[in-house]
Amino acid sequence: ILNVEQSPQSLHVQEGDSTNFTCSFPSSNFYALHWYRWETAKSPEALFVMTLNGDEKKKGRISATLNTKEGYSYLYIKGSQPEDSATYLCAINTDKLIFGTGTRLQVFP
Amino acid sequence: DVKVTQSSRYLVKRTGEKVFLECVQDMDHENMFWYRQDPGLGLRLIYFSYDVKMKEKGDIPEGYSVSREKKERFSLILESASTNQTSMYLCASSPGTSGEQFFGPGTRLTVL
């Protein structure tokens, strides 16, 4: 079973700080890499689906990159806001989604 | 707007009870999934279904069964609940086997 790792496990930042976290995977043998945001008491929602080495995606202040050769994806948040507080999950898509354990981000005003 | 709903947000049951967790999606998706999420662990796949009346075991099917009688509904059944099944349960659906999944809000089940 492929193991997807995320780091750090949790992160506390001040409003306005920029932050990033990592998703690592041992193999590039998958269809896509997904990033989800999971806010407390809500459904996980998809942020990005990335398929190609070198892919970069952006949505507002959040962006992500994918490096399949070295086995990682980064998620960046520029100028963090309290509403960015959530758990960020990555998953690789083989014949099913294999999830990492998530990074829990808390942004303090 | 795509929607996956789960029958309960919070549920408390006793050891040995039979428990039904219901999931309904309104997107006409073929594929539906049940996961559980525990602290320090990623979402783990319990069962999934690619079509009506069809089911496949995921990574941790022991102690669970599922039912899919209609395309929009996928039920997770705990035949005899145990304390180690206390967890957050998430249902998801997707239009294809290799694409984005749409999640429900989760059911936090406590087994006493």
Interface residues (C-beta under 8 A of the other chain):
Chain A: I1 V4 Q9 Y31 A32 H34 Y36 A41 K42 S43 P44 E45 A46 V49 L89 A91 N93 D95 K96 L97 I98 F99 G100 T101 G102
Chain B: V4 R9 F33 Y35 G40 L41 G42 L43 R44 L45 F48 G58 D59 L90 T97 S98 G99 E100 Q101 F102 F103 G104 P105 G106
